[in-house]
Amino acid sequence: MSDRPWATFDGRTVTASIDVEAAPEEVFALLSDPRRHAEIDGSGSVQGVVSGPERLTLGATFGMSMKIGAGYRVVNTVVEYEEDRRIAWCHFAKARWRYQLTPTAAGTTVAETFDWSGSPLPVRLFIETTGFPKGNAKAISETLVRLRDRFASAEQG
């Protein structure tokens, strides 16, 4: 396996995956806790949680403090949820951030997808014409590495 995951583009999605040496339940616990999202965010845009539950479930909303250039806040809603296997959320622009977990003999394969296919046409055009998919590919790759390393360091410590 490569040290860094390669992102693939499929229509209006960017996806990458990585193997993590932790059970799906452990990985899902981290992903479903919005207070921990800044720990693994590879984009540098997630600053911290503003509001929301300690554990996400289908339909839950959570606010995040973000920064891309200037600081701002965004409210996300969990729109896909299968305990220990899949979680996805979106905000007002209807782009989804999805994590899919597949158990393996050594732990879990985690796939992260940025899916803007459900976004309104102006948002889709903005994403497609500004190079966001390339930036999202880099951020997804870095997020997955940080996620993998988070569990690797837990095993070593």
Secondary structure, 3 states (H helix, E strand, C coil): CCCCCCCEECCCEEEEEEEECCCHHHHHHHHCCHHHHHHHCCCCCEEEEEECCCCCCCCCEEEEEEECCCEEEEEEEEEEEECCCEEEEECCCCCEEEEEEEEECCEEEEEEEEECCCCCHHHHHHHHHHCHHHHHHHHHHHHHHHHHHHHHHHHHC
